[in-house]
Amino acid sequence: MCLAIPALLVELRDNDQAVVNLGGILKEISVALVADVKLGDYVIVHVGHAIGVIDPEEAARTLALFAEMAEMEASTPALGGRASAGPPQAGPAPPGGSEPHEVGSVGAEVTR
C-alpha cells in the first residue's frame, strides 16, 4: 500500500527541489510534478515527490485524522498498545511488483 501525505513547503531549492515539514521532520523532495508551488503551500507528498497542492484546511483535516489514528493504535491492545511512528511508509516491493522503495522513502532527510 502506498500513502500520500500533506506537508508544508518551507523552502524552494534549485533543480525543482524543495524542503517540506512533515510533522516536524524536514525532508527534501522534488516539486517537478507540480506547477507554480510557493512557500507556505501544502503539497501532497508520495515517495519523495510533490504530486499535488492541497488547501490548508484540507491538509489540517487530513493531518488530524492521522493523529487520531495514531492515538487509537496506541490505546488498542490488539494493535500492540504502543505509540505509532506515524503514517505507514513504503517498504520493498513484492517479487514482480513495482519498483522497490526504501523504508521511510518520502525523500532524503535534510541536513543543515
Rosetta blueprint (number, residue, H / E / L):
1 M L
2 C L
3 L L
4 A L
5 I E
6 P E
7 A E
8 L E
9 L E
10 V E
11 E E
12 L E
13 R E
14 D L
15 N L
16 D L
17 Q E
18 A E
19 V E
20 V E
21 N E
22 L E
23 G L
24 G L
25 I E
26 L E
27 K E
28 E E
29 I E
30 S E
31 V L
32 A L
33 L L
34 V L
35 A L
36 D L
37 V L
38 K L
39 L L
40 G L
41 D L
42 Y E
43 V E
44 I E
45 V E
46 H E
47 V L
48 G L
49 H E
50 A E
51 I E
52 G E
53 V E
54 I E
55 D L
56 P H
57 E H
58 E H
59 A H
60 A H
61 R H
62 T H
63 L H
64 A H
65 L H
66 F H
67 A H
68 E H
69 M H
70 A H
71 E H
72 M H
73 E H
74 A H
75 S L
76 T L
77 P H
78 A H
79 L H
80 G L
81 G L
82 R L
83 A L
84 S L
85 A L
86 G L
87 P L
88 P L
89 Q L
90 A L
91 G L
92 P L
93 A L
94 P L
95 P L
96 G L
97 G L
98 S L
99 E L
100 P L
101 H L
102 E L
103 V L
104 G L
105 S L
106 V L
107 G L
108 A E
109 E E
110 V L
111 T L
112 R L
